[in-house]
Amino acid sequence: MAAPRLRSIRAAAVAGAVAAMLGLGLTVDTRAQVPPQAAEVLAYEGLHRAAWHGELPKLKSLVASGANLDARDARGRTPLHVATHARQREAVKLLAKAGANLDLLEDDRYDAVTIASVAGDAATLALLLFLGAKAGQVTSRYDGTALIAAAHLGHDEVVRQLIAAGAPLDHVNNLHWTAVIESIVLGDGGPHHQRTLAALIDAGANLALTDRQGNTPLQLARARGYTAMVKLLEAPRAR
């Protein structure tokens, strides 16, 4: 089950980075990527309840009775979104095979692929991609992608999965950041972010794309003292 702390990790980090880089107060809403909270779960009925708890017999019964597979809760989450948050992979599979839409966005504009990617849930992500979910939708209030979100968080295994599934390497979000840039400016320079950056470089990401101030990934890594990332960006394969 997804940990409650994941509900704002991405938005909070972005807000902090924007404030630090632009000298502004926090202007980014930190409520993005909100998993179902305890009160919501208690109030769930029907498919949402069965999906959250992984109650497969109940799910099958509801599907057979013609329940709306893409019904929404108060935050626009479908049963598939809920099952993804809860890492109920058998429920995800059942809903998908019954005809649930794999690519719908909830109210904060997250799809199931991005939900799994932000959670670092490689197993559920692999299942969603196998079932046909799109790897490259524009999602979130940042007009980003699952790849950008995963790169920010240093989920290197997820990043490699998304790259293999054809996620766009060079998408620029509304903060004017790519996956490469987010792996640097929102990362900690540690092993996971290093592996994330290496995967993006190996896949052919464009390292000449800059942030809004005109800084290249190499300049950004140097400014943060991320020596290992600087070496990756200076290596022959990065040119």
KOLKOLZA-840045 format. One record per residue (C-alpha): y, x, z; residue number from 1. Coordinates in nm, 4 decimals. Example, Ala and Ser with C-alpha at 12.3 -4.5 7.8 and 13.67 -1.06 7.14 Angstrom:
BEGIN
[[-0.4500, 1.2300, 0.7800], 1] [[-0.1060, 1.3670, 0.7140], 2] 
***
This chain:
BEGIN
[[0.0000, 0.0000, 0.0000], 1] [[0.3458, 0.1266, -0.0869], 2] [[0.5344, 0.2660, 0.2104], 3] [[0.8554, 0.0730, 0.2962], 4] [[1.0611, 0.3939, 0.2823], 5] [[1.0146, 0.3992, -0.0949], 6] [[1.2407, 0.0979, -0.1308], 7] [[1.5582, 0.3063, -0.1598], 8] [[1.4563, 0.6688, -0.2024], 9] [[1.5649, 0.6960, -0.5636], 10] [[1.8918, 0.5064, -0.5384], 11] [[1.9924, 0.6776, -0.2147], 12] [[1.9322, 1.0225, -0.3600], 13] [[2.1241, 0.9373, -0.6749], 14] [[2.4112, 0.7982, -0.4698], 15] [[2.4285, 1.1140, -0.2615], 16] [[2.4179, 1.3364, -0.5667], 17] [[2.6878, 1.1384, -0.7436], 18] [[2.9090, 1.1510, -0.4360], 19] [[2.8587, 1.5251, -0.3925], 20] [[2.9113, 1.6100, -0.7576], 21] [[3.2036, 1.3803, -0.8267], 22] [[3.3746, 1.3924, -0.4880], 23] [[3.3566, 1.0161, -0.4530], 24] [[3.2353, 0.7839, -0.1819], 25] [[2.8963, 0.6187, -0.2229], 26] [[2.9305, 0.3697, -0.5046], 27] [[2.5675, 0.3307, -0.6083], 28] [[2.3807, 0.0344, -0.4628], 29] [[2.0945, 0.1724, -0.2534], 30] [[1.8738, -0.1364, -0.2674], 31] [[1.6873, -0.0449, -0.5861], 32] [[1.3083, -0.0241, -0.5980], 33] [[1.2514, -0.2660, -0.3113], 34] [[0.8851, -0.3439, -0.2386], 35] [[0.8039, -0.6781, -0.0801], 36] [[0.9128, -0.6807, 0.2822], 37] [[0.7090, -0.8230, 0.5699], 38] [[0.8890, -1.1578, 0.5763], 39] [[0.8455, -1.1985, 0.2020], 40] [[0.4758, -1.1177, 0.2217], 41] [[0.4269, -1.3755, 0.4954], 42] [[0.5945, -1.6362, 0.2776], 43] [[0.3929, -1.5562, -0.0336], 44] [[0.1674, -1.8231, -0.1749], 45] [[-0.0566, -1.8516, -0.4748], 46] [[-0.0802, -1.5587, -0.7132], 47] [[0.1757, -1.3478, -0.5289], 48] [[-0.0194, -1.3700, -0.2045], 49] [[-0.3526, -1.3039, -0.3714], 50] [[-0.2099, -1.0131, -0.5709], 51] [[-0.0548, -0.8455, -0.2671], 52] [[-0.3746, -0.8698, -0.0644], 53] [[-0.6102, -0.7987, -0.3544], 54] [[-0.7928, -1.1269, -0.3036], 55] [[-0.9867, -1.1243, -0.6303], 56] [[-1.1847, -1.4511, -0.5902], 57] [[-0.8607, -1.6358, -0.5145], 58] [[-0.6878, -1.4691, -0.8090], 59] [[-0.9714, -1.5704, -1.0420], 60] [[-0.9577, -1.9268, -0.9149], 61] [[-0.5814, -1.9492, -0.9616], 62] [[-0.6004, -1.7996, -1.3099], 63] [[-0.8734, -2.0445, -1.4053], 64] [[-0.6602, -2.3339, -1.2787], 65] [[-0.3742, -2.2344, -1.5096], 66] [[-0.1351, -2.0761, -1.2607], 67] [[0.1712, -1.9104, -1.4126], 68] [[0.0739, -1.5438, -1.4425], 69] [[0.4356, -1.4335, -1.4724], 70] [[0.5834, -1.6424, -1.1903], 71] [[0.8714, -1.4778, -1.0027], 72] [[0.9431, -1.4330, -0.6349], 73] [[1.2963, -1.4349, -0.4884], 74] [[1.3641, -1.0850, -0.6270], 75] [[1.2161, -1.1530, -0.9676], 76] [[0.8847, -0.9812, -0.9003], 77] [[0.5786, -1.1102, -1.0809], 78] [[0.2298, -1.1006, -0.9293], 79] [[0.1711, -0.7873, -1.1382], 80] [[0.4759, -0.6175, -0.9844], 81] [[0.3505, -0.7144, -0.6384], 82] [[-0.0007, -0.5856, -0.7069], 83] [[0.1476, -0.2593, -0.8356], 84] [[0.3588, -0.2145, -0.5231], 85] [[0.0494, -0.2797, -0.3100], 86] [[-0.1708, -0.0456, -0.5194], 87] [[-0.4145, -0.3296, -0.5718], 88] [[-0.5575, -0.1898, -0.8927], 89] [[-0.8368, -0.4444, -0.9352], 90] [[-0.5761, -0.7193, -0.9071], 91] [[-0.3621, -0.5419, -1.1672], 92] [[-0.6623, -0.5246, -1.3997], 93] [[-0.7523, -0.8897, -1.3475], 94] [[-0.3974, -1.0103, -1.4088], 95] [[-0.3611, -0.7968, -1.7196], 96] [[-0.6883, -0.9149, -1.8697], 97] [[-0.5871, -1.2735, -1.7955], 98] [[-0.2732, -1.2243, -2.0038], 99] [[0.0010, -1.1256, -1.7589], 100] [[0.2971, -0.9545, -1.9257], 101] [[0.2764, -0.5851, -1.8358], 102] [[0.6334, -0.5007, -1.9293], 103] [[0.8543, -0.7543, -1.7540], 104] [[1.1471, -0.6283, -1.5459], 105] [[1.2220, -0.7585, -1.1976], 106] [[1.5751, -0.8278, -1.0737], 107] [[1.6560, -0.4597, -1.0196], 108] [[1.5220, -0.3921, -1.3713], 109] [[1.2051, -0.2107, -1.2712], 110] [[0.8829, -0.2647, -1.4630], 111] [[0.5356, -0.1999, -1.3251], 112] [[0.5219, 0.1435, -1.4899], 113] [[0.8419, 0.2530, -1.3184], 114] [[0.7312, 0.1029, -0.9860], 115] [[0.4115, 0.3091, -0.9972], 116] [[0.6005, 0.6172, -1.1167], 117] [[0.8585, 0.6078, -0.8387], 118] [[0.5774, 0.5642, -0.5855], 119] [[0.3982, 0.8692, -0.7283], 120] [[0.0971, 0.6428, -0.7765], 121] [[-0.0779, 0.8248, -1.0601], 122] [[-0.3935, 0.6131, -1.0402], 123] [[-0.2148, 0.2793, -1.0818], 124] [[0.0084, 0.4261, -1.3509], 125] [[-0.2961, 0.5488, -1.5434], 126] [[-0.4465, 0.2011, -1.5248], 127] [[-0.1269, 0.0326, -1.6448], 128] [[-0.0972, 0.2707, -1.9396], 129] [[-0.4650, 0.2221, -2.0272], 130] [[-0.4097, -0.1546, -2.0230], 131] [[-0.1225, -0.1186, -2.2684], 132] [[0.1942, -0.1088, -2.0587], 133] [[0.4868, 0.0656, -2.2264], 134] [[0.5725, 0.4159, -2.1055], 135] [[0.9289, 0.4315, -2.2313], 136] [[1.1163, 0.1149, -2.1421], 137] [[1.4787, 0.1429, -2.0307], 138] [[1.4679, 0.0426, -1.6656], 139] [[1.6753, 0.0310, -1.3475], 140] [[2.0498, -0.0062, -1.2972], 141] [[2.0829, 0.3522, -1.4195], 142] [[1.9560, 0.2612, -1.7685], 143] [[1.6919, 0.5254, -1.7158], 144] [[1.3185, 0.5480, -1.7719], 145] [[1.0085, 0.5928, -1.5607], 146] [[1.0013, 0.9565, -1.6751], 147] [[1.3522, 1.0242, -1.5473], 148] [[1.2695, 0.8610, -1.2131], 149] [[0.9468, 1.0597, -1.1765], 150] [[1.1206, 1.3850, -1.2728], 151] [[1.3876, 1.3231, -1.0111], 152] [[1.1238, 1.2807, -0.7420], 153] [[0.9092, 1.5742, -0.8550], 154] [[0.6028, 1.3596, -0.9251], 155] [[0.4648, 1.6180, -1.1647], 156] [[0.1276, 1.4492, -1.2239], 157] [[0.3059, 1.1250, -1.3102], 158] [[0.5450, 1.3152, -1.5369], 159] [[0.2528, 1.4625, -1.7304], 160] [[0.0932, 1.1183, -1.7667], 161] [[0.4140, 0.9668, -1.9004], 162] [[0.4663, 1.2543, -2.1439], 163] [[0.1108, 1.2107, -2.2738], 164] [[0.1774, 0.8380, -2.3157], 165] [[0.4791, 0.9074, -2.5361], 166] [[0.7661, 0.8499, -2.2957], 167] [[1.0971, 0.9610, -2.4516], 168] [[1.1697, 1.3154, -2.3363], 169] [[1.5443, 1.3177, -2.3982], 170] [[1.6641, 0.9739, -2.2930], 171] [[2.0095, 0.9962, -2.1319], 172] [[2.0806, 0.7499, -1.8517], 173] [[2.4182, 0.6051, -1.7565], 174] [[2.4806, 0.8977, -1.5213], 175] [[2.4508, 1.1160, -1.8321], 176] [[2.1354, 1.2812, -1.7028], 177] [[1.8032, 1.3458, -1.8762], 178] [[1.4650, 1.3925, -1.7084], 179] [[1.5199, 1.7697, -1.7256], 180] [[1.8611, 1.7447, -1.5617], 181] [[1.7385, 1.5077, -1.2887], 182] [[1.4506, 1.7407, -1.2052], 183] [[1.7185, 1.9977, -1.1223], 184] [[2.0192, 1.8117, -0.9818], 185] [[1.8150, 1.5668, -0.7740], 186] [[1.5233, 1.7973, -0.7006], 187] [[1.4728, 2.0523, -0.4257], 188] [[1.3780, 2.3432, -0.6499], 189] [[1.0307, 2.3512, -0.4961], 190] [[0.6847, 2.3684, -0.6546], 191] [[0.6619, 2.0016, -0.7553], 192] [[0.9978, 2.0075, -0.9308], 193] [[0.9117, 2.3411, -1.0882], 194] [[0.5912, 2.1936, -1.2311], 195] [[0.7854, 1.8900, -1.3448], 196] [[1.0372, 2.1043, -1.5288], 197] [[0.7619, 2.3192, -1.6803], 198] [[0.5859, 2.0086, -1.8120], 199] [[0.9054, 1.8841, -1.9741], 200] [[0.9761, 2.2245, -2.1298], 201] [[0.6202, 2.2567, -2.2604], 202] [[0.6477, 1.9084, -2.4142], 203] [[0.9598, 2.0121, -2.6049], 204] [[1.2406, 1.8482, -2.4090], 205] [[1.5866, 1.9314, -2.5403], 206] [[1.7350, 2.1897, -2.3023], 207] [[2.0728, 2.1913, -2.4745], 208] [[2.1658, 1.8427, -2.3569], 209] [[2.4335, 1.8623, -2.0880], 210] [[2.5585, 1.6523, -1.8013], 211] [[2.8902, 1.4685, -1.8236], 212] [[3.0770, 1.7836, -1.7181], 213] [[2.9163, 1.9868, -1.9961], 214] [[2.6719, 2.1804, -1.7761], 215] [[2.3378, 2.2782, -1.9303], 216] [[2.0138, 2.2622, -1.7306], 217] [[2.0204, 2.6424, -1.7029], 218] [[2.3738, 2.6389, -1.5616], 219] [[2.2797, 2.3643, -1.3170], 220] [[1.9733, 2.5540, -1.1959], 221] [[2.1755, 2.8738, -1.1520], 222] [[2.4453, 2.6879, -0.9593], 223] [[2.1837, 2.5579, -0.7146], 224] [[2.0126, 2.8923, -0.6715], 225] [[1.6825, 2.7581, -0.8047], 226] [[1.5495, 3.0968, -0.9141], 227] [[1.2089, 2.9776, -1.0298], 228] [[1.3651, 2.7044, -1.2410], 229] [[1.6109, 2.9528, -1.3895], 230] [[1.3155, 3.1694, -1.4959], 231] [[1.1480, 2.8712, -1.6583], 232] [[1.4641, 2.7862, -1.8481], 233] [[1.5158, 3.1466, -1.9562], 234] [[1.1570, 3.1979, -2.0745], 235] [[1.0891, 3.2292, -2.4494], 236] [[0.9141, 2.8892, -2.4627], 237] [[1.2349, 2.7272, -2.3343], 238] [[1.4430, 2.8574, -2.6251], 239] 
***
